[in-house]
Amino acid sequence: MNPERAAQAAAILRPRLAVPIHWGTFYPAGLRRVVPEPFETPGLAFVEAASRLAPDVPVRVVAPGEAFDLPAR
């Protein structure tokens, strides 16, 4: 899913928390010549799209390798 489609899914499913995943993990070999840093825009684009399409769904962007505790219900 791209960020827009993922935000549409969040609007339909209405999870208590949306966490975009895999947005910074795909960095093909050889791409470093063209784009020196891993992609960061898909996670941020999801936040923007979710704020428009699913404003009642909280979003938490987690950096690759970062961890966090889910809030209690």
Distance bins in CASP14 RR format, pairs under 12 A and 6 or more apart:
PFRMAT RR
TARGET T0000
AUTHOR 0000-0000-0000
RMODE 2
METHOD distances of the structure
MODEL  1
1 7 0 0 0 0 1 0 0 0 0 0 0
1 8 0 0 0 0 1 0 0 0 0 0 0
1 9 1 0 0 1 0 0 0 0 0 0 0
1 10 0 0 0 0 0 1 0 0 0 0 0
1 18 0 0 0 0 0 1 0 0 0 0 0
1 20 0 0 0 0 1 0 0 0 0 0 0
1 21 0 0 0 0 0 1 0 0 0 0 0
1 22 0 0 0 0 1 0 0 0 0 0 0
1 23 0 0 0 0 0 1 0 0 0 0 0
1 42 0 0 0 0 1 0 0 0 0 0 0
1 43 0 0 0 0 0 1 0 0 0 0 0
1 45 0 0 0 0 0 1 0 0 0 0 0
1 46 0 0 0 0 1 0 0 0 0 0 0
1 49 0 0 0 0 0 1 0 0 0 0 0
2 8 0 0 0 0 1 0 0 0 0 0 0
2 9 0 0 0 0 0 1 0 0 0 0 0
2 20 0 0 0 0 0 1 0 0 0 0 0
2 22 0 0 0 0 0 1 0 0 0 0 0
2 23 0 0 0 0 0 1 0 0 0 0 0
2 41 0 0 0 0 0 1 0 0 0 0 0
2 42 1 0 0 1 0 0 0 0 0 0 0
2 43 0 0 0 0 0 1 0 0 0 0 0
2 45 0 0 0 0 1 0 0 0 0 0 0
2 46 0 0 0 0 1 0 0 0 0 0 0
2 49 0 0 0 0 1 0 0 0 0 0 0
3 9 0 0 0 0 0 1 0 0 0 0 0
3 10 0 0 0 0 0 1 0 0 0 0 0
3 18 0 0 0 0 0 1 0 0 0 0 0
3 20 1 0 0 1 0 0 0 0 0 0 0
3 22 0 0 0 0 0 1 0 0 0 0 0
3 23 1 0 0 1 0 0 0 0 0 0 0
3 39 0 0 0 0 0 1 0 0 0 0 0
3 40 0 0 0 0 0 1 0 0 0 0 0
3 41 0 0 0 0 1 0 0 0 0 0 0
3 42 1 0 1 0 0 0 0 0 0 0 0
3 43 1 0 0 1 0 0 0 0 0 0 0
3 44 0 0 0 0 1 0 0 0 0 0 0
3 45 1 1 0 0 0 0 0 0 0 0 0
3 46 1 1 0 0 0 0 0 0 0 0 0
3 47 0 0 0 0 1 0 0 0 0 0 0
3 48 1 0 0 1 0 0 0 0 0 0 0
3 49 1 0 1 0 0 0 0 0 0 0 0
3 50 0 0 0 0 1 0 0 0 0 0 0
3 51 0 0 0 0 0 1 0 0 0 0 0
3 52 0 0 0 0 0 1 0 0 0 0 0
3 53 0 0 0 0 0 1 0 0 0 0 0
3 54 0 0 0 0 0 1 0 0 0 0 0
3 59 0 0 0 0 0 1 0 0 0 0 0
3 61 0 0 0 0 0 1 0 0 0 0 0
4 10 0 0 0 0 0 1 0 0 0 0 0
4 11 0 0 0 0 0 1 0 0 0 0 0
4 20 0 0 0 0 0 1 0 0 0 0 0
4 42 0 0 0 0 0 1 0 0 0 0 0
4 43 0 0 0 0 0 1 0 0 0 0 0
4 45 1 0 0 1 0 0 0 0 0 0 0
4 46 0 0 0 0 1 0 0 0 0 0 0
4 47 0 0 0 0 0 1 0 0 0 0 0
4 48 0 0 0 0 1 0 0 0 0 0 0
4 49 1 0 1 0 0 0 0 0 0 0 0
4 50 0 0 0 0 1 0 0 0 0 0 0
4 52 0 0 0 0 1 0 0 0 0 0 0
4 53 1 0 0 1 0 0 0 0 0 0 0
4 54 0 0 0 0 0 1 0 0 0 0 0
5 11 0 0 0 0 0 1 0 0 0 0 0
5 12 0 0 0 0 0 1 0 0 0 0 0
5 20 0 0 0 0 0 1 0 0 0 0 0
5 42 0 0 0 0 0 1 0 0 0 0 0
5 45 0 0 0 0 0 1 0 0 0 0 0
5 46 0 0 0 0 1 0 0 0 0 0 0
5 49 0 0 0 0 1 0 0 0 0 0 0
5 50 0 0 0 0 0 1 0 0 0 0 0
5 53 0 0 0 0 0 1 0 0 0 0 0
6 12 0 0 0 0 0 1 0 0 0 0 0
6 13 0 0 0 0 0 1 0 0 0 0 0
6 15 0 0 0 0 0 1 0 0 0 0 0
6 18 1 0 0 1 0 0 0 0 0 0 0
6 19 0 0 0 0 0 1 0 0 0 0 0
6 20 1 0 0 1 0 0 0 0 0 0 0
6 21 0 0 0 0 1 0 0 0 0 0 0
6 22 0 0 0 0 0 1 0 0 0 0 0
6 23 0 0 0 0 1 0 0 0 0 0 0
6 42 0 0 0 0 1 0 0 0 0 0 0
6 43 0 0 0 0 1 0 0 0 0 0 0
6 45 0 0 0 0 1 0 0 0 0 0 0
6 46 1 0 1 0 0 0 0 0 0 0 0
6 47 0 0 0 0 0 1 0 0 0 0 0
6 48 0 0 0 0 0 1 0 0 0 0 0
6 49 1 0 0 1 0 0 0 0 0 0 0
6 50 1 0 0 1 0 0 0 0 0 0 0
6 53 0 0 0 0 1 0 0 0 0 0 0
6 54 0 0 0 0 1 0 0 0 0 0 0
6 57 0 0 0 0 0 1 0 0 0 0 0
6 59 0 0 0 0 0 1 0 0 0 0 0
7 13 0 0 0 0 0 1 0 0 0 0 0
7 14 0 0 0 0 0 1 0 0 0 0 0
7 15 0 0 0 0 0 1 0 0 0 0 0
7 18 0 0 0 0 1 0 0 0 0 0 0
7 20 0 0 0 0 1 0 0 0 0 0 0
7 42 0 0 0 0 0 1 0 0 0 0 0
7 43 0 0 0 0 0 1 0 0 0 0 0
7 45 0 0 0 0 1 0 0 0 0 0 0
7 46 1 0 0 1 0 0 0 0 0 0 0
7 47 0 0 0 0 1 0 0 0 0 0 0
7 48 0 0 0 0 1 0 0 0 0 0 0
7 49 1 1 0 0 0 0 0 0 0 0 0
7 50 1 0 1 0 0 0 0 0 0 0 0
7 51 0 0 0 0 1 0 0 0 0 0 0
7 52 1 0 0 1 0 0 0 0 0 0 0
7 53 1 0 1 0 0 0 0 0 0 0 0
7 54 1 0 1 0 0 0 0 0 0 0 0
7 55 0 0 0 0 0 1 0 0 0 0 0
7 57 0 0 0 0 1 0 0 0 0 0 0
7 59 0 0 0 0 1 0 0 0 0 0 0
8 14 0 0 0 0 0 1 0 0 0 0 0
8 18 0 0 0 0 0 1 0 0 0 0 0
8 46 0 0 0 0 0 1 0 0 0 0 0
8 49 1 0 0 1 0 0 0 0 0 0 0
8 50 0 0 0 0 1 0 0 0 0 0 0
8 52 0 0 0 0 0 1 0 0 0 0 0
8 53 1 0 1 0 0 0 0 0 0 0 0
8 54 0 0 0 0 1 0 0 0 0 0 0
8 57 0 0 0 0 0 1 0 0 0 0 0
9 15 0 0 0 0 1 0 0 0 0 0 0
9 18 0 0 0 0 1 0 0 0 0 0 0
9 20 0 0 0 0 0 1 0 0 0 0 0
9 46 0 0 0 0 0 1 0 0 0 0 0
9 49 0 0 0 0 0 1 0 0 0 0 0
9 50 0 0 0 0 1 0 0 0 0 0 0
9 53 0 0 0 0 1 0 0 0 0 0 0
9 54 0 0 0 0 1 0 0 0 0 0 0
9 57 0 0 0 0 0 1 0 0 0 0 0
10 16 0 0 0 0 0 1 0 0 0 0 0
10 17 0 0 0 0 1 0 0 0 0 0 0
10 18 1 0 1 0 0 0 0 0 0 0 0
10 19 0 0 0 0 0 1 0 0 0 0 0
10 20 0 0 0 0 1 0 0 0 0 0 0
10 46 0 0 0 0 1 0 0 0 0 0 0
10 47 0 0 0 0 0 1 0 0 0 0 0
10 49 0 0 0 0 1 0 0 0 0 0 0
10 50 1 0 1 0 0 0 0 0 0 0 0
10 51 0 0 0 0 0 1 0 0 0 0 0
10 52 0 0 0 0 0 1 0 0 0 0 0
10 53 1 0 0 1 0 0 0 0 0 0 0
10 54 1 0 1 0 0 0 0 0 0 0 0
10 55 0 0 0 0 0 1 0 0 0 0 0
10 56 0 0 0 0 1 0 0 0 0 0 0
10 57 1 0 1 0 0 0 0 0 0 0 0
10 58 0 0 0 0 1 0 0 0 0 0 0
10 59 1 0 0 1 0 0 0 0 0 0 0
11 18 0 0 0 0 1 0 0 0 0 0 0
11 49 0 0 0 0 1 0 0 0 0 0 0
11 50 1 0 0 1 0 0 0 0 0 0 0
11 51 0 0 0 0 0 1 0 0 0 0 0
11 52 0 0 0 0 1 0 0 0 0 0 0
11 53 1 0 1 0 0 0 0 0 0 0 0
11 54 1 1 0 0 0 0 0 0 0 0 0
11 55 0 0 0 0 1 0 0 0 0 0 0
11 56 0 0 0 0 1 0 0 0 0 0 0
11 57 1 0 0 1 0 0 0 0 0 0 0
11 59 0 0 0 0 0 1 0 0 0 0 0
12 18 0 0 0 0 0 1 0 0 0 0 0
12 53 0 0 0 0 1 0 0 0 0 0 0
12 54 0 0 0 0 1 0 0 0 0 0 0
12 57 0 0 0 0 0 1 0 0 0 0 0
13 50 0 0 0 0 0 1 0 0 0 0 0
13 53 0 0 0 0 0 1 0 0 0 0 0
13 54 0 0 0 0 1 0 0 0 0 0 0
13 56 0 0 0 0 0 1 0 0 0 0 0
13 57 0 0 0 0 1 0 0 0 0 0 0
14 50 0 0 0 0 0 1 0 0 0 0 0
14 53 0 0 0 0 0 1 0 0 0 0 0
14 54 1 0 0 1 0 0 0 0 0 0 0
14 55 0 0 0 0 0 1 0 0 0 0 0
14 56 1 0 0 1 0 0 0 0 0 0 0
14 57 1 0 0 1 0 0 0 0 0 0 0
14 58 0 0 0 0 0 1 0 0 0 0 0
15 50 0 0 0 0 0 1 0 0 0 0 0
15 54 0 0 0 0 1 0 0 0 0 0 0
15 56 0 0 0 0 0 1 0 0 0 0 0
15 57 1 0 0 1 0 0 0 0 0 0 0
15 58 0 0 0 0 1 0 0 0 0 0 0
15 59 0 0 0 0 1 0 0 0 0 0 0
15 60 0 0 0 0 0 1 0 0 0 0 0
15 70 0 0 0 0 0 1 0 0 0 0 0
16 54 0 0 0 0 0 1 0 0 0 0 0
16 56 0 0 0 0 0 1 0 0 0 0 0
16 57 1 0 0 1 0 0 0 0 0 0 0
16 58 1 0 0 1 0 0 0 0 0 0 0
16 59 0 0 0 0 0 1 0 0 0 0 0
16 60 0 0 0 0 0 1 0 0 0 0 0
16 70 0 0 0 0 1 0 0 0 0 0 0
16 71 0 0 0 0 1 0 0 0 0 0 0
16 72 0 0 0 0 0 1 0 0 0 0 0
16 73 1 0 0 1 0 0 0 0 0 0 0
17 50 0 0 0 0 0 1 0 0 0 0 0
17 54 0 0 0 0 0 1 0 0 0 0 0
17 56 0 0 0 0 0 1 0 0 0 0 0
17 57 1 0 0 1 0 0 0 0 0 0 0
17 58 1 0 1 0 0 0 0 0 0 0 0
17 59 1 0 0 1 0 0 0 0 0 0 0
17 60 1 0 0 1 0 0 0 0 0 0 0
17 61 0 0 0 0 0 1 0 0 0 0 0
17 62 0 0 0 0 0 1 0 0 0 0 0
17 68 0 0 0 0 1 0 0 0 0 0 0
17 69 0 0 0 0 0 1 0 0 0 0 0
17 70 1 0 0 1 0 0 0 0 0 0 0
17 71 1 0 0 1 0 0 0 0 0 0 0
17 72 0 0 0 0 0 1 0 0 0 0 0
17 73 0 0 0 0 0 1 0 0 0 0 0
18 43 0 0 0 0 0 1 0 0 0 0 0
18 46 1 0 0 1 0 0 0 0 0 0 0
18 47 0 0 0 0 1 0 0 0 0 0 0
18 49 0 0 0 0 0 1 0 0 0 0 0
18 50 1 0 0 1 0 0 0 0 0 0 0
18 51 0 0 0 0 0 1 0 0 0 0 0
18 53 0 0 0 0 0 1 0 0 0 0 0
18 54 1 0 0 1 0 0 0 0 0 0 0
18 55 0 0 0 0 0 1 0 0 0 0 0
18 56 0 0 0 0 0 1 0 0 0 0 0
18 57 1 0 1 0 0 0 0 0 0 0 0
18 58 1 0 0 1 0 0 0 0 0 0 0
18 59 1 0 1 0 0 0 0 0 0 0 0
18 60 1 0 0 1 0 0 0 0 0 0 0
18 61 0 0 0 0 1 0 0 0 0 0 0
18 62 0 0 0 0 0 1 0 0 0 0 0
19 43 0 0 0 0 0 1 0 0 0 0 0
19 46 0 0 0 0 1 0 0 0 0 0 0
19 47 0 0 0 0 0 1 0 0 0 0 0
19 50 0 0 0 0 0 1 0 0 0 0 0
19 57 0 0 0 0 0 1 0 0 0 0 0
19 58 0 0 0 0 1 0 0 0 0 0 0
19 59 1 0 0 1 0 0 0 0 0 0 0
19 60 1 0 1 0 0 0 0 0 0 0 0
19 61 1 0 0 1 0 0 0 0 0 0 0
19 62 1 0 1 0 0 0 0 0 0 0 0
19 63 0 0 0 0 0 1 0 0 0 0 0
19 66 0 0 0 0 0 1 0 0 0 0 0
19 67 0 0 0 0 0 1 0 0 0 0 0
19 68 0 0 0 0 1 0 0 0 0 0 0
19 70 0 0 0 0 1 0 0 0 0 0 0
20 39 0 0 0 0 0 1 0 0 0 0 0
20 40 0 0 0 0 0 1 0 0 0 0 0
20 41 0 0 0 0 0 1 0 0 0 0 0
20 42 1 0 0 1 0 0 0 0 0 0 0
20 43 1 0 1 0 0 0 0 0 0 0 0
20 44 0 0 0 0 1 0 0 0 0 0 0
20 45 0 0 0 0 1 0 0 0 0 0 0
20 46 1 0 1 0 0 0 0 0 0 0 0
20 47 1 0 0 1 0 0 0 0 0 0 0
20 48 0 0 0 0 0 1 0 0 0 0 0
20 49 0 0 0 0 0 1 0 0 0 0 0
20 50 0 0 0 0 1 0 0 0 0 0 0
20 57 0 0 0 0 0 1 0 0 0 0 0
20 59 1 0 0 1 0 0 0 0 0 0 0
20 60 0 0 0 0 1 0 0 0 0 0 0
20 61 1 0 0 1 0 0 0 0 0 0 0
20 62 0 0 0 0 1 0 0 0 0 0 0
20 63 0 0 0 0 0 1 0 0 0 0 0
20 64 0 0 0 0 0 1 0 0 0 0 0
21 42 0 0 0 0 0 1 0 0 0 0 0
21 43 0 0 0 0 1 0 0 0 0 0 0
21 46 0 0 0 0 0 1 0 0 0 0 0
21 59 0 0 0 0 0 1 0 0 0 0 0
21 60 0 0 0 0 0 1 0 0 0 0 0
21 61 0 0 0 0 1 0 0 0 0 0 0
21 62 1 0 0 1 0 0 0 0 0 0 0
21 63 0 0 0 0 0 1 0 0 0 0 0
21 64 0 0 0 0 1 0 0 0 0 0 0
21 65 0 0 0 0 0 1 0 0 0 0 0
21 66 0 0 0 0 0 1 0 0 0 0 0
22 38 0 0 0 0 0 1 0 0 0 0 0
22 39 0 0 0 0 0 1 0 0 0 0 0
22 42 0 0 0 0 1 0 0 0 0 0 0
22 43 0 0 0 0 1 0 0 0 0 0 0
22 46 0 0 0 0 0 1 0 0 0 0 0
22 62 0 0 0 0 0 1 0 0 0 0 0
22 64 0 0 0 0 1 0 0 0 0 0 0
23 38 0 0 0 0 1 0 0 0 0 0 0
23 39 1 0 0 1 0 0 0 0 0 0 0
23 40 1 0 0 1 0 0 0 0 0 0 0
23 41 0 0 0 0 1 0 0 0 0 0 0
23 42 1 1 0 0 0 0 0 0 0 0 0
23 43 1 0 1 0 0 0 0 0 0 0 0
23 44 0 0 0 0 1 0 0 0 0 0 0
23 45 0 0 0 0 1 0 0 0 0 0 0
23 46 1 0 0 1 0 0 0 0 0 0 0
23 47 0 0 0 0 0 1 0 0 0 0 0
23 59 0 0 0 0 0 1 0 0 0 0 0
23 61 0 0 0 0 1 0 0 0 0 0 0
23 62 0 0 0 0 1 0 0 0 0 0 0
23 63 0 0 0 0 1 0 0 0 0 0 0
23 64 0 0 0 0 1 0 0 0 0 0 0
24 35 0 0 0 0 0 1 0 0 0 0 0
24 37 0 0 0 0 0 1 0 0 0 0 0
24 38 1 0 1 0 0 0 0 0 0 0 0
24 39 1 0 1 0 0 0 0 0 0 0 0
24 40 1 0 0 1 0 0 0 0 0 0 0
24 41 0 0 0 0 1 0 0 0 0 0 0
24 42 1 0 0 1 0 0 0 0 0 0 0
24 43 1 0 0 1 0 0 0 0 0 0 0
24 44 0 0 0 0 0 1 0 0 0 0 0
24 46 0 0 0 0 0 1 0 0 0 0 0
24 61 0 0 0 0 0 1 0 0 0 0 0
24 62 0 0 0 0 0 1 0 0 0 0 0
24 63 0 0 0 0 1 0 0 0 0 0 0
24 64 1 0 1 0 0 0 0 0 0 0 0
24 65 0 0 0 0 0 1 0 0 0 0 0
24 66 0 0 0 0 0 1 0 0 0 0 0
25 38 0 0 0 0 1 0 0 0 0 0 0
25 39 0 0 0 0 1 0 0 0 0 0 0
25 40 0 0 0 0 0 1 0 0 0 0 0
25 42 0 0 0 0 0 1 0 0 0 0 0
25 43 0 0 0 0 0 1 0 0 0 0 0
25 62 0 0 0 0 0 1 0 0 0 0 0
25 63 0 0 0 0 0 1 0 0 0 0 0
25 64 1 0 1 0 0 0 0 0 0 0 0
25 65 0 0 0 0 1 0 0 0 0 0 0
26 35 0 0 0 0 0 1 0 0 0 0 0
26 38 0 0 0 0 1 0 0 0 0 0 0
26 39 1 0 0 1 0 0 0 0 0 0 0
26 42 0 0 0 0 1 0 0 0 0 0 0
26 64 0 0 0 0 0 1 0 0 0 0 0
27 34 0 0 0 0 0 1 0 0 0 0 0
27 35 0 0 0 0 1 0 0 0 0 0 0
27 36 0 0 0 0 0 1 0 0 0 0 0
27 37 0 0 0 0 1 0 0 0 0 0 0
27 38 1 0 1 0 0 0 0 0 0 0 0
27 39 1 0 0 1 0 0 0 0 0 0 0
27 40 0 0 0 0 0 1 0 0 0 0 0
27 42 0 0 0 0 0 1 0 0 0 0 0
27 64 0 0 0 0 1 0 0 0 0 0 0
28 34 0 0 0 0 1 0 0 0 0 0 0
28 35 0 0 0 0 1 0 0 0 0 0 0
28 38 0 0 0 0 0 1 0 0 0 0 0
28 39 0 0 0 0 0 1 0 0 0 0 0
30 36 0 0 0 0 0 1 0 0 0 0 0
31 37 0 0 0 0 0 1 0 0 0 0 0
31 38 0 0 0 0 1 0 0 0 0 0 0
31 39 0 0 0 0 1 0 0 0 0 0 0
32 38 0 0 0 0 1 0 0 0 0 0 0
32 39 0 0 0 0 0 1 0 0 0 0 0
35 41 0 0 0 0 0 1 0 0 0 0 0
38 63 0 0 0 0 0 1 0 0 0 0 0
38 64 1 0 0 1 0 0 0 0 0 0 0
39 45 0 0 0 0 0 1 0 0 0 0 0
39 64 0 0 0 0 0 1 0 0 0 0 0
40 46 0 0 0 0 0 1 0 0 0 0 0
40 47 0 0 0 0 0 1 0 0 0 0 0
40 61 0 0 0 0 1 0 0 0 0 0 0
40 63 0 0 0 0 1 0 0 0 0 0 0
40 64 0 0 0 0 1 0 0 0 0 0 0
41 47 0 0 0 0 0 1 0 0 0 0 0
41 48 0 0 0 0 1 0 0 0 0 0 0
41 49 0 0 0 0 0 1 0 0 0 0 0
41 61 0 0 0 0 0 1 0 0 0 0 0
42 48 0 0 0 0 0 1 0 0 0 0 0
42 49 0 0 0 0 0 1 0 0 0 0 0
42 61 0 0 0 0 1 0 0 0 0 0 0
42 64 0 0 0 0 0 1 0 0 0 0 0
43 49 0 0 0 0 1 0 0 0 0 0 0
43 50 0 0 0 0 1 0 0 0 0 0 0
43 59 0 0 0 0 1 0 0 0 0 0 0
43 60 0 0 0 0 0 1 0 0 0 0 0
43 61 1 0 1 0 0 0 0 0 0 0 0
43 62 0 0 0 0 1 0 0 0 0 0 0
43 63 0 0 0 0 0 1 0 0 0 0 0
43 64 0 0 0 0 0 1 0 0 0 0 0
44 50 0 0 0 0 0 1 0 0 0 0 0
44 51 0 0 0 0 0 1 0 0 0 0 0
44 59 0 0 0 0 0 1 0 0 0 0 0
44 61 1 0 0 1 0 0 0 0 0 0 0
44 63 0 0 0 0 0 1 0 0 0 0 0
45 51 0 0 0 0 0 1 0 0 0 0 0
45 52 0 0 0 0 0 1 0 0 0 0 0
45 53 0 0 0 0 0 1 0 0 0 0 0
45 59 0 0 0 0 0 1 0 0 0 0 0
45 61 0 0 0 0 0 1 0 0 0 0 0
46 52 0 0 0 0 0 1 0 0 0 0 0
46 53 0 0 0 0 0 1 0 0 0 0 0
46 54 0 0 0 0 0 1 0 0 0 0 0
46 57 0 0 0 0 0 1 0 0 0 0 0
46 59 1 0 0 1 0 0 0 0 0 0 0
46 60 0 0 0 0 0 1 0 0 0 0 0
46 61 1 0 0 1 0 0 0 0 0 0 0
46 62 0 0 0 0 0 1 0 0 0 0 0
47 53 0 0 0 0 0 1 0 0 0 0 0
47 54 0 0 0 0 0 1 0 0 0 0 0
47 55 0 0 0 0 0 1 0 0 0 0 0
47 57 0 0 0 0 0 1 0 0 0 0 0
47 58 0 0 0 0 0 1 0 0 0 0 0
47 59 1 0 1 0 0 0 0 0 0 0 0
47 60 0 0 0 0 1 0 0 0 0 0 0
47 61 1 0 0 1 0 0 0 0 0 0 0
47 62 0 0 0 0 0 1 0 0 0 0 0
48 54 0 0 0 0 0 1 0 0 0 0 0
48 55 0 0 0 0 0 1 0 0 0 0 0
48 59 0 0 0 0 1 0 0 0 0 0 0
48 61 0 0 0 0 0 1 0 0 0 0 0
49 55 0 0 0 0 0 1 0 0 0 0 0
49 57 0 0 0 0 0 1 0 0 0 0 0
49 59 0 0 0 0 1 0 0 0 0 0 0
50 56 0 0 0 0 1 0 0 0 0 0 0
50 57 1 0 0 1 0 0 0 0 0 0 0
50 58 0 0 0 0 1 0 0 0 0 0 0
50 59 1 0 1 0 0 0 0 0 0 0 0
50 60 0 0 0 0 0 1 0 0 0 0 0
50 61 0 0 0 0 0 1 0 0 0 0 0
51 57 0 0 0 0 1 0 0 0 0 0 0
51 58 0 0 0 0 0 1 0 0 0 0 0
51 59 1 0 0 1 0 0 0 0 0 0 0
52 59 0 0 0 0 0 1 0 0 0 0 0
53 59 0 0 0 0 0 1 0 0 0 0 0
58 70 0 0 0 0 0 1 0 0 0 0 0
58 71 0 0 0 0 1 0 0 0 0 0 0
60 66 0 0 0 0 1 0 0 0 0 0 0
60 67 0 0 0 0 0 1 0 0 0 0 0
60 68 1 0 0 1 0 0 0 0 0 0 0
60 69 0 0 0 0 0 1 0 0 0 0 0
60 70 0 0 0 0 1 0 0 0 0 0 0
60 71 0 0 0 0 1 0 0 0 0 0 0
61 68 0 0 0 0 0 1 0 0 0 0 0
62 68 1 0 0 1 0 0 0 0 0 0 0
62 69 0 0 0 0 0 1 0 0 0 0 0
62 70 0 0 0 0 0 1 0 0 0 0 0
END
